[in-house]
């Protein structure tokens, strides 16, 4: 299979039941509560989650930024949402 450097991450990875936490809050700042994206089908972010030049997927995780409640670490992560079913 040939990878396409312009493909959405959801065309490279099966992301229908995954969610993404970003190091920024809802306003794009590095403070406050970390933003969470629950639908990744057409989602990209130029700094943190986008197609790679080699056709892969880039997930950038800086060492600082917005956090989840009670956390002191930057929470950039992608996690499978086990509570969701197909559809």
KOLGU-4560 file (N, C-alpha, C; in nm, 3 decimals, padded with zeros to 5 digits):
<recs>
<n_xx: 00.084 n_yy: -00.119 n_zz: 00.000 ca_xx: 00.000 ca_yy: 00.000 ca_zz: 00.000 c_xx: 00.088 c_yy: 00.124 c_zz: 00.000 mol: A seq: 1 type: UNK>
<n_xx: 00.062 n_yy: 00.214 n_zz: -00.089 ca_xx: 00.137 ca_yy: 00.339 ca_zz: -00.098 c_xx: 00.070 c_yy: 00.445 c_zz: -00.010 mol: A seq: 2 type: UNK>
<n_xx: 00.149 n_yy: 00.511 n_zz: 00.075 ca_xx: 00.095 ca_yy: 00.613 ca_zz: 00.165 c_xx: 00.088 c_yy: 00.748 c_zz: 00.095 mol: A seq: 3 type: UNK>
<n_xx: -00.014 n_yy: 00.825 n_zz: 00.129 ca_xx: -00.038 ca_yy: 00.955 ca_zz: 00.071 c_xx: -00.006 c_yy: 01.063 c_zz: 00.175 mol: A seq: 4 type: UNK>
<n_xx: 00.089 n_yy: 01.150 n_zz: 00.147 ca_xx: 00.130 ca_yy: 01.254 ca_zz: 00.242 c_xx: 00.022 c_yy: 01.358 c_zz: 00.267 mol: A seq: 5 type: UNK>
<n_xx: -00.084 n_yy: 01.360 n_zz: 00.187 ca_xx: -00.193 ca_yy: 01.456 ca_zz: 00.205 c_xx: -00.317 c_yy: 01.394 c_zz: 00.266 mol: A seq: 6 type: UNK>
<n_xx: -00.312 n_yy: 01.266 n_zz: 00.300 ca_xx: -00.429 ca_yy: 01.196 ca_zz: 00.353 c_xx: -00.458 c_yy: 01.239 c_zz: 00.497 mol: A seq: 7 type: UNK>
<n_xx: -00.585 n_yy: 01.248 n_zz: 00.530 ca_xx: -00.624 ca_yy: 01.275 ca_zz: 00.669 c_xx: -00.574 c_yy: 01.161 c_zz: 00.757 mol: A seq: 8 type: UNK>
<n_xx: -00.541 n_yy: 01.190 n_zz: 00.883 ca_xx: -00.498 ca_yy: 01.084 ca_zz: 00.973 c_xx: -00.599 c_yy: 00.968 c_zz: 00.979 mol: A seq: 9 type: UNK>
<n_xx: -00.729 n_yy: 00.999 n_zz: 00.968 ca_xx: -00.831 ca_yy: 00.894 ca_zz: 00.976 c_xx: -00.830 c_yy: 00.803 c_zz: 00.854 mol: A seq: 10 type: UNK>
<n_xx: -00.763 n_yy: 00.842 n_zz: 00.747 ca_xx: -00.750 ca_yy: 00.755 ca_zz: 00.631 c_xx: -00.627 c_yy: 00.666 c_zz: 00.643 mol: A seq: 11 type: UNK>
<n_xx: -00.537 n_yy: 00.700 n_zz: 00.736 ca_xx: -00.417 ca_yy: 00.621 ca_zz: 00.759 c_xx: -00.438 c_yy: 00.526 c_zz: 00.877 mol: A seq: 12 type: UNK>
<n_xx: -00.508 n_yy: 00.575 n_zz: 00.979 ca_xx: -00.536 ca_yy: 00.497 ca_zz: 01.100 c_xx: -00.686 c_yy: 00.483 c_zz: 01.117 mol: A seq: 13 type: UNK>
<n_xx: -00.729 n_yy: 00.375 n_zz: 01.177 ca_xx: -00.871 ca_yy: 00.356 ca_zz: 01.206 c_xx: -00.901 c_yy: 00.430 c_zz: 01.337 mol: A seq: 14 type: UNK>
<n_xx: -00.966 n_yy: 00.545 n_zz: 01.328 ca_xx: -00.983 ca_yy: 00.634 ca_zz: 01.444 c_xx: -01.128 c_yy: 00.652 c_zz: 01.488 mol: A seq: 15 type: UNK>
<n_xx: -01.220 n_yy: 00.572 n_zz: 01.441 ca_xx: -01.361 ca_yy: 00.596 ca_zz: 01.472 c_xx: -01.392 c_yy: 00.588 c_zz: 01.621 mol: A seq: 16 type: UNK>
<n_xx: -01.316 n_yy: 00.512 n_zz: 01.698 ca_xx: -01.346 ca_yy: 00.500 ca_zz: 01.841 c_xx: -01.233 c_yy: 00.555 c_zz: 01.929 mol: A seq: 17 type: UNK>
<n_xx: -01.162 n_yy: 00.654 n_zz: 01.878 ca_xx: -01.051 ca_yy: 00.716 ca_zz: 01.951 c_xx: -01.082 c_yy: 00.863 c_zz: 01.979 mol: A seq: 18 type: UNK>
<n_xx: -01.016 n_yy: 00.918 n_zz: 02.079 ca_xx: -01.028 ca_yy: 01.061 ca_zz: 02.109 c_xx: -00.887 c_yy: 01.117 c_zz: 02.131 mol: A seq: 19 type: UNK>
<n_xx: -00.874 n_yy: 01.247 n_zz: 02.118 ca_xx: -00.744 ca_yy: 01.313 ca_zz: 02.125 c_xx: -00.750 c_yy: 01.427 c_zz: 02.225 mol: A seq: 20 type: UNK>
<n_xx: -00.654 n_yy: 01.432 n_zz: 02.318 ca_xx: -00.642 ca_yy: 01.545 ca_zz: 02.408 c_xx: -00.524 c_yy: 01.629 c_zz: 02.360 mol: A seq: 21 type: UNK>
<n_xx: -00.546 n_yy: 01.759 n_zz: 02.354 ca_xx: -00.445 ca_yy: 01.853 ca_zz: 02.304 c_xx: -00.381 c_yy: 01.931 c_zz: 02.418 mol: A seq: 22 type: UNK>
<n_xx: -00.263 n_yy: 01.990 n_zz: 02.395 ca_xx: -00.196 ca_yy: 02.068 ca_zz: 02.500 c_xx: -00.246 c_yy: 02.212 c_zz: 02.507 mol: A seq: 23 type: UNK>
<n_xx: -00.358 n_yy: 02.239 n_zz: 02.442 ca_xx: -00.415 ca_yy: 02.374 ca_zz: 02.441 c_xx: -00.558 c_yy: 02.368 c_zz: 02.493 mol: A seq: 24 type: UNK>
<n_xx: -00.606 n_yy: 02.481 n_zz: 02.544 ca_xx: -00.745 ca_yy: 02.487 ca_zz: 02.589 c_xx: -00.835 c_yy: 02.524 c_zz: 02.471 mol: A seq: 25 type: UNK>
<n_xx: -00.961 n_yy: 02.541 n_zz: 02.496 ca_xx: -01.059 ca_yy: 02.570 ca_zz: 02.390 c_xx: -01.029 c_yy: 02.699 c_zz: 02.314 mol: A seq: 26 type: UNK>
<n_xx: -00.954 n_yy: 02.790 n_zz: 02.377 ca_xx: -00.919 ca_yy: 02.917 ca_zz: 02.311 c_xx: -00.783 c_yy: 02.912 c_zz: 02.242 mol: A seq: 27 type: UNK>
<n_xx: -00.716 n_yy: 02.796 n_zz: 02.248 ca_xx: -00.585 ca_yy: 02.783 ca_zz: 02.184 c_xx: -00.468 c_yy: 02.823 c_zz: 02.271 mol: A seq: 28 type: UNK>
<n_xx: -00.494 n_yy: 02.844 n_zz: 02.400 ca_xx: -00.389 ca_yy: 02.885 ca_zz: 02.494 c_xx: -00.329 c_yy: 02.764 c_zz: 02.565 mol: A seq: 29 type: UNK>
<n_xx: -00.208 n_yy: 02.780 n_zz: 02.619 ca_xx: -00.141 ca_yy: 02.674 ca_zz: 02.693 c_xx: -00.181 c_yy: 02.670 c_zz: 02.840 mol: A seq: 30 type: UNK>
<n_xx: -00.290 n_yy: 02.735 n_zz: 02.875 ca_xx: -00.335 ca_yy: 02.732 ca_zz: 03.014 c_xx: -00.480 c_yy: 02.685 c_zz: 03.014 mol: A seq: 31 type: UNK>
<n_xx: -00.530 n_yy: 02.655 n_zz: 03.129 ca_xx: -00.668 ca_yy: 02.611 ca_zz: 03.137 c_xx: -00.681 c_yy: 02.461 c_zz: 03.117 mol: A seq: 32 type: UNK>
<n_xx: -00.803 n_yy: 02.418 n_zz: 03.086 ca_xx: -00.833 ca_yy: 02.277 ca_zz: 03.069 c_xx: -00.799 c_yy: 02.232 c_zz: 02.927 mol: A seq: 33 type: UNK>
<n_xx: -00.731 n_yy: 02.121 n_zz: 02.914 ca_xx: -00.692 ca_yy: 02.068 ca_zz: 02.784 c_xx: -00.814 c_yy: 02.039 c_zz: 02.697 mol: A seq: 34 type: UNK>
<n_xx: -00.807 n_yy: 02.079 n_zz: 02.572 ca_xx: -00.916 ca_yy: 02.054 ca_zz: 02.477 c_xx: -00.915 c_yy: 01.906 c_zz: 02.439 mol: A seq: 35 type: UNK>
<n_xx: -01.035 n_yy: 01.852 n_zz: 02.419 ca_xx: -01.047 ca_yy: 01.713 ca_zz: 02.379 c_xx: -01.128 c_yy: 01.705 c_zz: 02.250 mol: A seq: 36 type: UNK>
<n_xx: -01.081 n_yy: 01.626 n_zz: 02.156 ca_xx: -01.149 ca_yy: 01.606 ca_zz: 02.029 c_xx: -01.201 c_yy: 01.463 c_zz: 02.029 mol: A seq: 37 type: UNK>
<n_xx: -01.333 n_yy: 01.447 n_zz: 02.018 ca_xx: -01.392 ca_yy: 01.314 ca_zz: 02.026 c_xx: -01.422 c_yy: 01.253 c_zz: 01.890 mol: A seq: 38 type: UNK>
<n_xx: -01.430 n_yy: 01.336 n_zz: 01.787 ca_xx: -01.457 ca_yy: 01.287 ca_zz: 01.652 c_xx: -01.337 c_yy: 01.322 c_zz: 01.565 mol: A seq: 39 type: UNK>
<n_xx: -01.259 n_yy: 01.222 n_zz: 01.528 ca_xx: -01.133 ca_yy: 01.245 ca_zz: 01.457 c_xx: -01.142 c_yy: 01.222 c_zz: 01.306 mol: A seq: 40 type: UNK>
<n_xx: -01.260 n_yy: 01.192 n_zz: 01.254 ca_xx: -01.275 ca_yy: 01.158 ca_zz: 01.113 c_xx: -01.213 c_yy: 01.257 c_zz: 01.016 mol: A seq: 41 type: UNK>
<n_xx: -01.239 n_yy: 01.385 n_zz: 01.032 ca_xx: -01.182 ca_yy: 01.486 ca_zz: 00.942 c_xx: -01.095 c_yy: 01.586 c_zz: 01.018 mol: A seq: 42 type: UNK>
<n_xx: -01.058 n_yy: 01.553 n_zz: 01.141 ca_xx: -00.983 ca_yy: 01.646 ca_zz: 01.226 c_xx: -00.833 c_yy: 01.644 c_zz: 01.196 mol: A seq: 43 type: UNK>
<n_xx: -00.776 n_yy: 01.763 n_zz: 01.188 ca_xx: -00.631 ca_yy: 01.781 ca_zz: 01.188 c_xx: -00.600 c_yy: 01.908 c_zz: 01.267 mol: A seq: 44 type: UNK>
<n_xx: -00.480 n_yy: 01.920 n_zz: 01.315 ca_xx: -00.432 ca_yy: 02.043 ca_zz: 01.378 c_xx: -00.291 c_yy: 02.063 c_zz: 01.327 mol: A seq: 45 type: UNK>
<n_xx: -00.263 n_yy: 02.180 n_zz: 01.274 ca_xx: -00.134 ca_yy: 02.205 ca_zz: 01.208 c_xx: -00.013 c_yy: 02.183 c_zz: 01.298 mol: A seq: 46 type: UNK>
<n_xx: -00.031 n_yy: 02.195 n_zz: 01.429 ca_xx: 00.082 ca_yy: 02.179 ca_zz: 01.521 c_xx: 00.088 c_yy: 02.043 c_zz: 01.590 mol: A seq: 47 type: UNK>
<n_xx: -00.025 n_yy: 01.978 n_zz: 01.612 ca_xx: -00.028 ca_yy: 01.861 ca_zz: 01.700 c_xx: -00.076 c_yy: 01.730 c_zz: 01.638 mol: A seq: 48 type: UNK>
<n_xx: -00.155 n_yy: 01.735 n_zz: 01.530 ca_xx: -00.212 ca_yy: 01.611 ca_zz: 01.475 c_xx: -00.241 c_yy: 01.633 c_zz: 01.328 mol: A seq: 49 type: UNK>
<n_xx: -00.153 n_yy: 01.581 n_zz: 01.244 ca_xx: -00.167 ca_yy: 01.607 ca_zz: 01.101 c_xx: -00.096 c_yy: 01.500 c_zz: 01.018 mol: A seq: 50 type: UNK>
<n_xx: -00.122 n_yy: 01.500 n_zz: 00.885 ca_xx: -00.052 ca_yy: 01.405 ca_zz: 00.798 c_xx: 00.098 c_yy: 01.434 c_zz: 00.798 mol: A seq: 51 type: UNK>
<n_xx: 00.178 n_yy: 01.328 n_zz: 00.798 ca_xx: 00.323 ca_yy: 01.343 ca_zz: 00.790 c_xx: 00.368 c_yy: 01.347 c_zz: 00.644 mol: A seq: 52 type: UNK>
<n_xx: 00.483 n_yy: 01.402 n_zz: 00.621 ca_xx: 00.535 ca_yy: 01.414 ca_zz: 00.484 c_xx: 00.563 c_yy: 01.277 c_zz: 00.422 mol: A seq: 53 type: UNK>
<n_xx: 00.575 n_yy: 01.174 n_zz: 00.505 ca_xx: 00.600 ca_yy: 01.039 ca_zz: 00.456 c_xx: 00.473 c_yy: 00.957 c_zz: 00.439 mol: A seq: 54 type: UNK>
<n_xx: 00.357 n_yy: 01.021 n_zz: 00.463 ca_xx: 00.230 ca_yy: 00.951 ca_zz: 00.452 c_xx: 00.181 c_yy: 00.893 c_zz: 00.583 mol: A seq: 55 type: UNK>
<n_xx: 00.258 n_yy: 00.910 n_zz: 00.688 ca_xx: 00.217 ca_yy: 00.865 ca_zz: 00.821 c_xx: 00.137 c_yy: 00.972 c_zz: 00.892 mol: A seq: 56 type: UNK>
<n_xx: 00.129 n_yy: 00.963 n_zz: 01.022 ca_xx: 00.055 ca_yy: 01.060 ca_zz: 01.103 c_xx: 00.149 c_yy: 01.120 c_zz: 01.206 mol: A seq: 57 type: UNK>
<n_xx: 00.145 n_yy: 01.253 n_zz: 01.222 ca_xx: 00.225 ca_yy: 01.323 ca_zz: 01.321 c_xx: 00.137 c_yy: 01.353 c_zz: 01.443 mol: A seq: 58 type: UNK>
<n_xx: 00.182 n_yy: 01.310 n_zz: 01.560 ca_xx: 00.119 ca_yy: 01.344 ca_zz: 01.686 c_xx: 00.229 c_yy: 01.408 c_zz: 01.771 mol: A seq: 59 type: UNK>
<n_xx: 00.223 n_yy: 01.539 n_zz: 01.784 ca_xx: 00.326 ca_yy: 01.612 ca_zz: 01.858 c_xx: 00.281 c_yy: 01.630 c_zz: 02.003 mol: A seq: 60 type: UNK>
<n_xx: 00.374 n_yy: 01.610 n_zz: 02.094 ca_xx: 00.344 ca_yy: 01.619 ca_zz: 02.237 c_xx: 00.447 c_yy: 01.707 c_zz: 02.306 mol: A seq: 61 type: UNK>
<n_xx: 00.422 n_yy: 01.839 n_zz: 02.314 ca_xx: 00.516 ca_yy: 01.927 ca_zz: 02.384 c_xx: 00.517 c_yy: 01.898 c_zz: 02.534 mol: A seq: 62 type: UNK>
<n_xx: 00.620 n_yy: 01.946 n_zz: 02.601 ca_xx: 00.634 ca_yy: 01.916 ca_zz: 02.744 c_xx: 00.554 c_yy: 02.008 c_zz: 02.834 mol: A seq: 63 type: UNK>
<n_xx: 00.495 n_yy: 02.114 n_zz: 02.779 ca_xx: 00.412 ca_yy: 02.202 ca_zz: 02.861 c_xx: 00.282 c_yy: 02.229 c_zz: 02.788 mol: A seq: 64 type: UNK>
<n_xx: 00.187 n_yy: 02.287 n_zz: 02.859 ca_xx: 00.059 ca_yy: 02.319 ca_zz: 02.798 c_xx: -00.055 c_yy: 02.303 c_zz: 02.895 mol: A seq: 65 type: UNK>
<n_xx: -00.176 n_yy: 02.313 n_zz: 02.843 ca_xx: -00.297 ca_yy: 02.295 ca_zz: 02.923 c_xx: -00.300 c_yy: 02.152 c_zz: 02.974 mol: A seq: 66 type: UNK>
<n_xx: -00.367 n_yy: 02.131 n_zz: 03.087 ca_xx: -00.371 ca_yy: 01.998 ca_zz: 03.147 c_xx: -00.514 c_yy: 01.957 c_zz: 03.180 mol: A seq: 67 type: UNK>
<n_xx: -00.531 n_yy: 01.832 n_zz: 03.215 ca_xx: -00.660 ca_yy: 01.787 ca_zz: 03.266 c_xx: -00.666 c_yy: 01.821 c_zz: 03.414 mol: A seq: 68 type: UNK>
<n_xx: -00.781 n_yy: 01.820 n_zz: 03.473 ca_xx: -00.797 ca_yy: 01.856 ca_zz: 03.613 c_xx: -00.705 c_yy: 01.778 c_zz: 03.706 mol: A seq: 69 type: UNK>
<n_xx: -00.628 n_yy: 01.848 n_zz: 03.788 ca_xx: -00.541 ca_yy: 01.786 ca_zz: 03.885 c_xx: -00.407 c_yy: 01.738 c_zz: 03.832 mol: A seq: 70 type: UNK>
<n_xx: -00.385 n_yy: 01.747 n_zz: 03.704 ca_xx: -00.261 ca_yy: 01.699 ca_zz: 03.645 c_xx: -00.158 c_yy: 01.811 c_zz: 03.638 mol: A seq: 71 type: UNK>
<n_xx: -00.031 n_yy: 01.775 n_zz: 03.652 ca_xx: 00.075 ca_yy: 01.874 ca_zz: 03.635 c_xx: 00.151 c_yy: 01.850 c_zz: 03.505 mol: A seq: 72 type: UNK>
<n_xx: 00.117 n_yy: 01.742 n_zz: 03.436 ca_xx: 00.184 ca_yy: 01.709 ca_zz: 03.310 c_xx: 00.096 c_yy: 01.744 c_zz: 03.192 mol: A seq: 73 type: UNK>
<n_xx: 00.156 n_yy: 01.778 n_zz: 03.082 ca_xx: 00.083 ca_yy: 01.806 ca_zz: 02.959 c_xx: 00.019 c_yy: 01.676 c_zz: 02.910 mol: A seq: 74 type: UNK>
<n_xx: -00.111 n_yy: 01.677 n_zz: 02.880 ca_xx: -00.181 ca_yy: 01.552 ca_zz: 02.852 c_xx: -00.196 c_yy: 01.515 c_zz: 02.705 mol: A seq: 75 type: UNK>
<n_xx: -00.110 n_yy: 01.560 n_zz: 02.617 ca_xx: -00.130 ca_yy: 01.525 ca_zz: 02.476 c_xx: -00.129 c_yy: 01.374 c_zz: 02.464 mol: A seq: 76 type: UNK>
<n_xx: -00.239 n_yy: 01.322 n_zz: 02.417 ca_xx: -00.246 ca_yy: 01.178 ca_zz: 02.399 c_xx: -00.364 c_yy: 01.144 c_zz: 02.309 mol: A seq: 77 type: UNK>
<n_xx: -00.357 n_yy: 01.027 n_zz: 02.255 ca_xx: -00.468 ca_yy: 00.974 ca_zz: 02.179 c_xx: -00.507 c_yy: 00.844 c_zz: 02.249 mol: A seq: 78 type: UNK>
<n_xx: -00.633 n_yy: 00.827 n_zz: 02.277 ca_xx: -00.678 ca_yy: 00.712 ca_zz: 02.354 c_xx: -00.801 c_yy: 00.651 c_zz: 02.290 mol: A seq: 79 type: UNK>
<n_xx: -00.809 n_yy: 00.521 n_zz: 02.298 ca_xx: -00.927 ca_yy: 00.452 ca_zz: 02.247 c_xx: -01.040 c_yy: 00.471 c_zz: 02.346 mol: A seq: 80 type: UNK>
<n_xx: -01.154 n_yy: 00.508 n_zz: 02.295 ca_xx: -01.270 ca_yy: 00.530 ca_zz: 02.379 c_xx: -01.347 c_yy: 00.398 c_zz: 02.387 mol: A seq: 81 type: UNK>
<n_xx: -01.322 n_yy: 00.321 n_zz: 02.490 ca_xx: -01.380 ca_yy: 00.189 ca_zz: 02.502 c_xx: -01.528 c_yy: 00.190 c_zz: 02.534 mol: A seq: 82 type: UNK>
<n_xx: -01.583 n_yy: 00.306 n_zz: 02.568 ca_xx: -01.725 ca_yy: 00.314 ca_zz: 02.599 c_xx: -01.810 c_yy: 00.332 c_zz: 02.475 mol: A seq: 83 type: UNK>
<n_xx: -01.749 n_yy: 00.371 n_zz: 02.366 ca_xx: -01.823 ca_yy: 00.392 ca_zz: 02.242 c_xx: -01.830 c_yy: 00.264 c_zz: 02.161 mol: A seq: 84 type: UNK>
<n_xx: -01.940 n_yy: 00.243 n_zz: 02.096 ca_xx: -01.951 ca_yy: 00.131 ca_zz: 02.004 c_xx: -01.952 c_yy: 00.184 c_zz: 01.862 mol: A seq: 85 type: UNK>
<n_xx: -01.948 n_yy: 00.097 n_zz: 01.762 ca_xx: -01.953 ca_yy: 00.143 ca_zz: 01.623 c_xx: -02.077 c_yy: 00.226 c_zz: 01.597 mol: A seq: 86 type: UNK>
<n_xx: -02.059 n_yy: 00.328 n_zz: 01.511 ca_xx: -02.174 ca_yy: 00.411 ca_zz: 01.471 c_xx: -02.200 c_yy: 00.514 c_zz: 01.566 mol: A seq: 87 type: UNK>
</recs>
